[in-house]
Amino acid sequence: MVTPTIQRRRLGNALRRAREAAGKSQDEAAEVIDSASSKVSRMELGQSGIRLTDLKLLLDFYGVSAEEAEPLRELARAGRQRGRWSGYRNVVPDWFRQYLDLEADAAEIRWYQSEVIPGILQTEPYIRAIIDRDDVERQVEVRLERQKVIDRPDGRELNFILSESALRRNLGDRATMRDQLSHLAALADRPNVTIQVFPLDAETYVVSSFSFIILRFGEEVASDVVYLETFTDADYLDSPEALRAYNRHWDRLRAAALGPVESRRLMLRIAGEMK
């Protein structure tokens, strides 16, 4: 089932297209619903829901026909439902719950990680080694639940580029790291999972000291998203310019990284060093 987050993004894209087709600005739209233009911006980005009364005012203002408006009303109703992660409000912040919905619905994930193993690839001991919080059990539960995206039968593509430093950074004891690296090597054998390692001695000018995730969706669902996480917040970028830039950066990193076979061999070699 498509999540409320995706439904809001679909509605937001449709509202933006309708507004632009009508030649209206966000400021003009805000006046119609007696609100700030920032609220219209959030609705068009899918970051907030919209009341049906406000939706009707906007659709009338944009000249949207009754036949075209009905599917948008259905999207608005679906977007106001509680998401699958609402039960984890006490351990997952609002800005990250949106990402979890997007991650679950993405047709393809492109994930570059520089310092630690990506969350959906982590073993339980590794998770416990990097989480130092009172609610560790709930945090472990969330990460293990997220990992179900790997086993879904729909053939979604999961592509990862990991800095070699993420493989060599000791978190927990040596047994924890050995098992984590062996787990990565086993995942790399799956047909829908590609893991490449960006070696420390790579002879290239292409570097990336920050992690990023590109979430790709079918055209009928929503536009692609670049996710950038900080210590207390996150940015969701979906402008054409940002998407082009990050996809180019991804392609350069992938070209400079070891191939999947060589990467798997390196994982197993480092795991062997942990004995």
Residue pairs with C-beta under 8 A, 6 or more apart in sequence:
2 78
2 105
2 221
3 83
3 84
3 101
3 104
3 105
4 49
4 78
4 79
4 80
4 81
4 82
4 83
4 101
5 46
5 79
5 83
5 98
5 101
5 102
5 105
6 46
6 101
6 102
6 105
6 217
6 221
6 222
7 75
7 78
7 79
8 43
8 46
8 47
8 48
8 49
8 75
8 79
9 45
9 46
9 221
9 222
9 223
10 46
10 75
10 221
10 222
11 43
11 46
11 50
11 72
11 75
11 76
11 79
12 43
12 44
12 45
12 46
12 47
13 44
13 46
13 222
13 223
14 72
14 75
15 43
15 44
15 50
15 58
15 62
15 72
16 44
18 58
18 59
18 62
18 64
19 25
19 26
19 29
19 44
19 58
19 62
21 62
22 61
22 62
22 63
24 61
24 62
26 37
26 40
26 41
26 44
27 37
28 61
29 37
29 40
29 58
29 61
30 36
30 37
30 39
30 40
32 57
32 58
32 61
33 39
33 40
33 54
33 57
33 58
35 54
39 48
42 48
43 49
43 50
45 236
45 238
46 79
46 222
47 98
47 236
49 76
49 79
49 80
50 58
50 76
50 79
52 73
52 76
52 77
55 72
55 73
55 76
56 69
59 69
59 72
64 72
83 97
83 101
84 100
84 101
84 104
85 92
85 97
85 100
85 101
85 142
86 97
88 97
88 138
88 142
89 97
90 135
90 138
91 135
91 138
91 139
91 142
92 100
92 142
95 233
95 234
96 229
96 234
98 236
99 227
99 229
99 234
99 236
100 142
100 146
102 215
102 225
102 227
103 109
103 120
103 146
103 149
103 213
103 215
104 146
104 149
105 217
105 221
106 156
106 215
106 216
106 217
107 156
107 157
107 216
107 217
107 218
107 221
108 156
108 157
108 158
108 159
108 215
108 216
109 149
109 156
109 157
109 158
109 159
109 213
109 214
109 215
109 216
110 159
110 213
110 214
110 215
110 216
110 247
110 250
111 118
111 158
111 159
111 160
111 161
111 211
111 212
111 213
111 214
112 160
112 161
112 162
112 208
112 211
112 212
112 213
112 250
112 253
113 160
113 161
113 162
113 163
113 166
113 211
114 163
114 165
114 166
114 208
114 209
114 210
114 211
115 163
115 165
115 166
115 169
115 211
116 130
116 166
116 169
116 171
117 126
117 162
117 166
117 167
117 180
117 184
118 160
118 162
119 127
119 143
119 146
120 143
120 146
120 147
120 149
120 150
120 158
121 147
121 160
121 183
121 184
121 187
121 195
122 130
122 143
122 180
123 176
123 179
123 180
123 183
124 140
124 144
125 172
125 175
125 176
125 179
125 180
126 171
126 172
126 176
126 177
126 179
126 180
127 139
127 140
127 143
127 144
128 136
128 140
128 172
129 171
129 172
129 176
130 171
130 172
131 139
131 140
133 139
149 156
149 158
150 158
150 187
150 190
150 192
150 193
155 192
156 192
157 192
157 194
158 192
158 193
158 194
159 193
159 194
159 254
160 193
160 194
160 195
160 196
161 196
161 197
161 198
161 250
161 253
161 254
161 257
162 184
162 195
162 196
162 197
162 198
163 197
163 198
163 200
164 197
164 198
164 199
164 200
164 266
165 200
167 181
167 184
167 197
167 266
167 267
167 270
168 270
170 177
171 177
174 274
174 275
175 274
177 271
177 274
178 271
178 274
178 275
181 267
181 268
181 270
181 271
181 274
182 267
182 268
182 271
184 195
184 267
185 264
185 267
185 268
185 271
187 193
187 195
188 194
188 195
188 260
188 263
188 264
188 267
189 264
194 260
195 260
195 263
195 264
195 267
196 254
196 257
196 258
196 259
196 260
196 263
197 257
197 258
197 262
197 263
197 266
197 267
198 253
198 256
198 257
198 258
199 257
199 258
199 266
202 256
202 257
204 256
206 249
206 252
206 253
206 255
206 256
208 249
208 253
210 228
211 229
212 226
212 227
212 228
212 246
212 249
213 226
213 227
214 224
214 225
214 226
214 227
214 243
214 246
214 247
214 250
215 224
215 225
215 226
215 227
216 224
217 223
217 224
217 225
223 238
223 243
224 238
224 243
225 236
225 237
225 238
226 235
226 236
226 237
226 238
226 242
226 243
226 246
227 234
227 235
227 236
227 237
228 234
228 235
228 237
237 243
237 246
257 263
258 266
